[in-house]
Amino acid sequence: MSFRTAMRVRAAICFLFAGFVFVQPVYAQNTPKFIVTVTPQGAAANDKMIPVAATVNVNVTIRNDGTEPLSNIAVVAKLHGVKLSPDASWKEDGDDAKFEIASLKANEEITRPLNLRVEMAPLPPGKLAEVNVEAKAADTTVTAAAKFPVGDCVSAFQSDLTRLRIGPLAEVWPTADEMRKPDTSLSRVRYFPIRPRRGDLAILDRLAAGYQARLLANYEFLQQGTRYTARRWFDELNAFTGQEPIPGLCAVNDQMLDGIRKTISYVTARIEPPIKAYARGIELLRKQFNADANDDLTKIALRVAQGAGAKFDNPPATAFETLASAKEQFKDAKLTPEQLDDLSLIESAAWVEAQAARSKKLYDLIEGTINGIGDAHKKNCTCAF
């Protein structure tokens, strides 16, 4: 190759390289530079759960960070867990929403509020609704997203109330009605006669005599005031826990729960004394027989019967069963006065326990219902409004 030809080739290569370097920056300058942000407003910005039928606002901002104006920007909001509320600035696109920006100058931004509505929500509450926004100009696409919790708080609350209505509440009135009736499965005759006793232990004998004479029937529940209060309370709570899941259902508060407890206090005041009497009585027996703090009456009765010579292939389920078996085993035996005293004391305590158990069943049903309402409210009614 001649020197002149070589110089011509070198000049041509330099010209092409210079052209490439010049064109590239021009292309970069024409590339759209813009960003999109999605910002929840109000309750959604505070991570408060949005309930069904409520609306929430989200601001969608498109900003042109370039040096050249942008045109024909298409913005699509993909909605998950929410629906578009009627809004002239956005158009429905199936389950999504969209709008267009004809022109956006350099360093200019536009914010378009997006009004959304929660139509359905999961049980239990806590699922996150999501708004994914995609903005496209020329060949450039940018995206942004926002999430916020949604939940059907009222329906979740009502669902738990239904479980209470068919659970403990359903047993309140039948149990209260049974309180006035005698337990004919129990013996009208003592296995071991009451023995002379003094002090606090003698109180157990007096209580036992009254409970056995009535076979645990609580005559307070023959009175119309007690029966009316129990039935009215049951009927009103049955209606409350069975109502439709309207938004106001979550308006339950501590004052309302206190009111529910006060309206049934006329009844609970008549079933608490046997419960308290047995609590005091079992402590006296543990001390009397040197029992452990966790020993119940059945365990103490078994130890006393075995100490008197009774034998059991299988441990009895109750103190009464222990005493009945011991009575049969001792029919031809000669027990010491101390052994008879102990067995008689156990029998008196068994009657006090039986009356307390009957009262506690109703008491626990009432308390379980009231506490259940409060617990269900705290668990479920966590929506923003």
C-alpha positions as CSV (number, residue, x, y, z in Angstrom):
1,M,0.0,0.0,0.0
2,S,1.3,3.4,-0.9
3,F,1.9,6.1,1.7
4,R,-0.9,8.2,0.2
5,T,-3.4,5.4,0.3
6,A,-2.5,4.5,3.9
7,M,-3.1,8.0,5.0
8,R,-6.5,8.1,3.2
9,V,-7.6,4.9,5.0
10,R,-6.4,6.3,8.4
11,A,-8.3,9.5,7.8
12,A,-11.5,7.5,6.9
13,I,-11.2,5.4,10.1
14,C,-10.7,8.6,12.2
15,F,-13.8,10.2,10.6
16,L,-16.0,7.2,11.3
17,F,-14.8,7.0,15.0
18,A,-15.4,10.7,15.4
19,G,-18.9,10.2,14.0
20,F,-19.7,7.4,16.5
21,V,-18.5,9.4,19.5
22,F,-20.6,12.3,18.4
23,V,-23.9,10.3,17.8
24,Q,-23.8,8.4,21.1
25,P,-24.4,11.4,23.5
26,V,-27.2,12.7,21.3
27,Y,-29.0,9.3,21.6
28,A,-28.5,9.3,25.4
29,Q,-29.9,12.8,25.7
30,N,-33.1,11.7,23.9
31,T,-33.6,8.8,26.3
32,P,-36.6,9.6,28.6
33,K,-35.6,10.2,32.2
34,F,-38.6,10.0,34.5
35,I,-39.7,8.4,37.8
36,V,-43.0,7.3,39.3
37,T,-43.9,7.1,43.0
38,V,-46.9,5.7,44.7
39,T,-47.8,7.2,48.1
40,P,-50.6,5.9,50.3
41,Q,-52.6,8.6,52.0
42,G,-54.5,8.9,55.3
43,A,-55.2,5.7,57.2
44,A,-53.3,3.6,54.6
45,A,-50.1,5.7,55.2
46,N,-50.3,4.8,58.9
47,D,-50.5,1.0,58.3
48,K,-54.1,1.0,59.6
49,M,-56.2,-1.8,58.3
50,I,-58.8,-0.6,55.7
51,P,-62.2,-2.4,56.2
52,V,-64.6,-3.6,53.5
53,A,-66.6,-0.9,51.8
54,A,-64.1,1.8,52.9
55,T,-62.2,4.0,50.5
56,V,-58.5,4.8,50.5
57,N,-56.5,7.3,48.5
58,V,-53.1,6.8,46.8
59,N,-51.2,9.5,45.1
60,V,-49.4,8.6,41.9
61,T,-46.7,11.0,40.9
62,I,-44.9,11.1,37.5
63,R,-41.8,13.3,37.3
64,N,-39.7,14.2,34.3
65,D,-36.0,14.3,35.5
66,G,-34.7,14.8,31.9
67,T,-33.8,17.9,30.0
68,E,-36.3,17.3,27.2
69,P,-40.1,17.2,27.4
70,L,-41.9,13.9,27.5
71,S,-45.1,13.1,25.5
72,N,-47.7,10.4,25.4
73,I,-46.9,8.8,28.8
74,A,-49.2,5.9,29.5
75,V,-49.8,5.1,33.2
76,V,-51.4,1.8,34.3
77,A,-52.2,0.9,37.9
78,K,-52.6,-2.8,38.5
79,L,-54.9,-3.3,41.5
80,H,-54.8,-6.2,43.9
81,G,-57.3,-6.4,46.7
82,V,-59.0,-3.1,45.9
83,K,-61.2,-1.6,43.1
84,L,-61.2,1.7,41.4
85,S,-63.8,4.1,42.9
86,P,-65.7,6.3,40.4
87,D,-63.1,8.8,39.3
88,A,-63.1,11.0,36.2
89,S,-59.3,11.3,36.2
90,W,-58.8,7.5,35.9
91,K,-60.4,5.1,33.5
92,E,-61.2,1.5,34.3
93,D,-59.2,-1.1,32.4
94,G,-60.7,-4.4,33.5
95,D,-59.6,-4.8,37.1
96,D,-57.0,-2.1,36.6
97,A,-57.0,1.7,36.1
98,K,-55.2,3.9,33.7
99,F,-54.6,7.5,32.4
100,E,-52.4,9.3,29.9
101,I,-50.2,12.3,30.1
102,A,-50.0,14.2,26.7
103,S,-46.9,16.2,27.6
104,L,-44.6,16.7,30.6
105,K,-42.0,19.4,30.5
106,A,-38.4,18.9,31.8
107,N,-38.3,19.0,35.7
108,E,-42.0,19.0,35.8
109,E,-44.2,16.5,37.7
110,I,-47.8,15.6,37.9
111,T,-49.7,14.0,40.7
112,R,-52.9,12.1,40.1
113,P,-54.9,10.9,43.2
114,L,-56.1,7.3,42.9
115,N,-59.3,6.7,44.8
116,L,-59.8,3.0,45.7
117,R,-62.4,0.9,47.5
118,V,-62.1,-2.3,49.4
119,E,-64.8,-4.6,48.1
120,M,-63.7,-7.9,49.6
121,A,-61.2,-8.8,52.2
122,P,-59.8,-12.0,53.7
123,L,-60.7,-13.7,57.0
124,P,-58.9,-13.3,59.3
125,P,-57.9,-9.6,58.6
126,G,-54.3,-8.7,57.6
127,K,-53.9,-9.4,53.9
128,L,-52.0,-6.6,52.1
129,A,-53.6,-4.9,49.1
130,E,-51.2,-3.8,46.5
131,V,-51.1,-1.1,43.8
132,N,-48.5,-1.6,41.1
133,V,-48.1,1.4,38.8
134,E,-46.3,1.2,35.5
135,A,-45.5,4.3,33.4
136,K,-44.3,4.1,29.9
137,A,-42.9,6.7,27.6
138,A,-41.3,5.8,24.2
139,D,-39.3,2.7,24.9
140,T,-38.8,3.4,28.6
141,T,-40.9,1.9,31.3
142,V,-40.7,2.6,35.0
143,T,-42.6,1.1,37.9
144,A,-43.4,1.6,41.5
145,A,-45.7,0.0,44.1
146,A,-47.4,0.5,47.4
147,K,-49.0,-1.9,49.9
148,F,-51.4,-1.5,52.8
149,P,-53.4,-3.9,54.9
150,V,-57.1,-4.6,54.3
151,G,-59.5,-6.8,56.3
152,D,-63.1,-7.6,56.9
153,C,-62.8,-6.7,60.6
154,V,-66.6,-6.8,61.2
155,S,-67.1,-10.2,59.6
156,A,-64.1,-11.7,61.4
157,F,-65.6,-10.4,64.7
158,Q,-69.0,-11.7,63.8
159,S,-67.5,-15.1,63.0
160,D,-66.0,-15.4,66.5
161,L,-69.2,-14.2,68.0
162,T,-71.0,-17.0,66.2
163,R,-68.6,-19.5,67.7
164,L,-69.5,-18.1,71.1
165,R,-73.2,-18.2,70.4
166,I,-73.1,-21.9,69.5
167,G,-70.5,-22.6,72.2
168,P,-70.5,-21.4,75.8
169,L,-73.5,-19.0,75.4
170,A,-75.7,-21.8,74.1
171,E,-75.3,-23.6,77.4
172,V,-75.9,-20.7,79.7
173,W,-79.7,-20.9,80.0
174,P,-80.0,-24.7,80.0
175,T,-77.4,-24.8,82.8
176,A,-79.1,-22.1,84.7
177,D,-82.4,-23.9,84.4
178,E,-80.8,-27.1,85.8
179,M,-79.7,-25.2,88.9
180,R,-83.1,-25.4,90.4
181,K,-83.4,-29.2,89.9
182,P,-82.0,-31.8,92.3
183,D,-79.3,-34.2,91.2
184,T,-81.0,-37.5,91.8
185,S,-77.9,-39.5,90.9
186,L,-76.5,-38.6,94.4
187,S,-77.2,-40.6,97.5
188,R,-79.8,-39.2,100.0
189,V,-78.1,-41.0,102.8
190,R,-74.6,-40.4,104.0
191,Y,-72.0,-43.1,103.7
192,F,-70.3,-41.9,106.9
193,P,-72.4,-39.9,109.4
194,I,-71.5,-36.4,110.5
195,R,-69.2,-36.5,113.5
196,P,-69.0,-33.8,116.3
197,R,-66.6,-31.2,115.1
198,R,-65.6,-27.7,116.2
199,G,-64.1,-24.7,114.4
200,D,-63.9,-24.1,110.7
201,L,-64.2,-27.8,109.8
202,A,-67.7,-27.8,111.4
203,I,-68.8,-25.3,108.7
204,L,-68.2,-27.9,106.1
205,D,-70.5,-30.3,107.9
206,R,-73.3,-27.6,108.1
207,L,-73.0,-26.7,104.5
208,A,-72.9,-30.4,103.4
209,A,-76.1,-31.1,105.4
210,G,-78.0,-28.4,103.5
211,Y,-76.6,-29.3,100.1
212,Q,-77.5,-33.0,100.6
213,A,-81.0,-32.2,101.9
214,R,-81.7,-30.4,98.6
215,L,-79.5,-32.7,96.4
216,L,-77.7,-29.6,95.2
217,A,-80.9,-27.9,94.0
218,N,-80.3,-24.1,94.2
219,Y,-83.6,-22.6,95.3
220,E,-82.5,-19.2,94.1
221,F,-83.3,-20.4,90.6
222,L,-86.9,-21.1,91.6
223,Q,-87.2,-17.4,92.1
224,Q,-88.6,-15.4,89.2
225,G,-86.1,-12.6,89.6
226,T,-83.1,-15.0,89.1
227,R,-84.7,-16.9,86.3
228,Y,-85.9,-13.8,84.5
229,T,-82.4,-12.2,84.7
230,A,-80.7,-15.3,83.4
231,R,-83.1,-15.8,80.6
232,R,-83.2,-12.2,79.5
233,W,-79.4,-11.9,79.6
234,F,-79.2,-15.1,77.5
235,D,-81.7,-13.9,75.0
236,E,-80.1,-10.5,74.5
237,L,-76.6,-11.9,74.1
238,N,-78.0,-14.5,71.7
239,A,-79.4,-11.7,69.6
240,F,-76.2,-9.6,69.8
241,T,-73.9,-12.5,68.8
242,G,-76.2,-13.5,66.0
243,Q,-76.7,-10.2,64.2
244,E,-75.6,-9.3,60.7
245,P,-72.0,-8.1,60.4
246,I,-72.8,-4.4,60.2
247,P,-69.9,-1.8,60.6
248,G,-71.2,-0.7,64.0
249,L,-70.7,-4.2,65.4
250,C,-67.1,-3.3,66.1
251,A,-68.1,-0.4,68.4
252,V,-67.9,-2.8,71.4
253,N,-65.8,-1.3,74.2
254,D,-64.8,-1.9,77.8
255,Q,-67.8,0.0,79.1
256,M,-70.2,-2.2,77.1
257,L,-68.5,-5.3,78.4
258,D,-68.8,-4.0,82.0
259,G,-72.5,-3.4,81.3
260,I,-72.9,-7.0,80.1
261,R,-71.2,-8.2,83.3
262,K,-73.3,-6.0,85.5
263,T,-76.6,-7.1,84.1
264,I,-75.9,-10.8,85.0
265,S,-74.4,-9.9,88.4
266,Y,-77.7,-10.6,90.1
267,V,-77.3,-14.2,89.0
268,T,-73.5,-14.6,89.6
269,A,-73.9,-13.2,93.1
270,R,-76.0,-16.3,93.9
271,I,-73.6,-18.8,92.5
272,E,-70.3,-17.4,93.8
273,P,-70.8,-18.4,97.6
274,P,-70.5,-22.2,97.0
275,I,-67.4,-21.6,94.9
276,K,-65.8,-19.6,97.5
277,A,-66.8,-22.0,100.3
278,Y,-65.2,-24.9,98.5
279,A,-62.0,-22.8,97.9
280,R,-61.7,-22.2,101.6
281,G,-62.7,-25.8,102.4
282,I,-60.1,-27.5,100.3
283,E,-57.4,-25.4,101.9
284,L,-58.6,-26.6,105.3
285,L,-58.5,-30.2,104.2
286,R,-55.0,-29.9,102.7
287,K,-53.8,-28.6,106.0
288,Q,-55.8,-31.2,108.0
289,F,-54.3,-34.1,106.1
290,N,-50.9,-32.7,105.3
291,A,-51.6,-32.8,101.6
292,D,-49.7,-31.1,98.9
293,A,-50.8,-27.7,97.6
294,N,-52.0,-29.2,94.3
295,D,-53.8,-32.2,95.7
296,D,-57.5,-32.2,94.9
297,L,-60.3,-33.7,97.0
298,T,-60.3,-37.0,95.1
299,K,-56.6,-37.6,95.7
300,I,-57.0,-36.7,99.4
301,A,-60.1,-39.0,99.7
302,L,-58.2,-41.9,98.1
303,R,-55.3,-41.5,100.6
304,V,-57.6,-41.3,103.6
305,A,-59.6,-44.4,102.5
306,Q,-56.4,-46.4,101.8
307,G,-55.1,-45.3,105.2
308,A,-58.2,-46.9,106.7
309,G,-57.6,-50.1,104.9
310,A,-59.5,-49.8,101.6
311,K,-58.0,-51.2,98.4
312,F,-58.7,-50.1,94.9
313,D,-57.8,-51.8,91.6
314,N,-58.4,-48.6,89.7
315,P,-58.3,-45.1,91.3
316,P,-61.9,-43.8,91.6
317,A,-62.8,-40.8,89.5
318,T,-64.5,-38.8,92.3
319,A,-64.5,-38.5,96.1
320,F,-68.0,-39.8,96.2
321,E,-66.9,-43.0,94.3
322,T,-64.1,-43.4,96.7
323,L,-66.4,-43.1,99.7
324,A,-69.0,-45.5,98.2
325,S,-66.4,-48.2,97.6
326,A,-64.9,-47.7,101.0
327,K,-68.3,-48.0,102.7
328,E,-68.8,-51.3,100.9
329,Q,-65.4,-52.6,101.9
330,F,-65.8,-51.5,105.5
331,K,-69.3,-52.9,106.2
332,D,-67.8,-55.7,108.3
333,A,-64.8,-53.8,109.5
334,K,-64.2,-52.0,112.8
335,L,-62.9,-48.5,112.1
336,T,-61.3,-46.3,114.7
337,P,-63.0,-43.0,115.7
338,E,-60.2,-41.1,114.0
339,Q,-60.7,-43.0,110.7
340,L,-64.5,-42.4,110.9
341,D,-63.9,-38.7,111.6
342,D,-61.6,-38.5,108.6
343,L,-64.0,-40.3,106.2
344,S,-66.9,-38.2,107.5
345,L,-65.0,-35.0,106.9
346,I,-64.1,-36.1,103.4
347,E,-67.8,-36.8,102.7
348,S,-68.8,-33.3,103.9
349,A,-66.2,-31.8,101.7
350,A,-67.4,-33.9,98.7
351,W,-70.9,-32.3,99.1
352,V,-69.4,-28.8,99.2
353,E,-67.3,-29.7,96.1
354,A,-70.3,-31.0,94.2
355,Q,-72.3,-27.8,94.9
356,A,-69.3,-25.7,93.9
357,A,-68.8,-27.6,90.7
358,R,-72.4,-27.1,89.7
359,S,-72.2,-23.3,90.4
360,K,-68.8,-23.0,88.7
361,K,-70.1,-24.6,85.5
362,L,-72.6,-21.8,85.1
363,Y,-70.2,-19.2,86.3
364,D,-67.5,-20.3,83.8
365,L,-70.0,-20.3,80.9
366,I,-71.0,-16.7,81.8
367,E,-67.5,-15.5,82.2
368,G,-66.4,-17.4,79.1
369,T,-69.0,-15.7,77.0
370,I,-68.2,-12.2,78.3
371,N,-64.4,-12.6,78.0
372,G,-64.8,-14.2,74.6
373,I,-66.6,-11.1,73.3
374,G,-63.8,-8.9,74.6
375,D,-61.0,-11.2,73.2
376,A,-62.7,-11.4,69.8
377,H,-63.1,-7.6,69.7
378,K,-59.4,-7.0,70.5
379,K,-58.3,-9.7,68.0
380,N,-60.5,-8.6,65.0
381,C,-61.6,-5.0,65.3
382,T,-58.4,-3.5,64.2
383,C,-59.5,-1.6,61.2
384,A,-58.9,2.1,60.7
385,F,-62.6,3.1,60.9
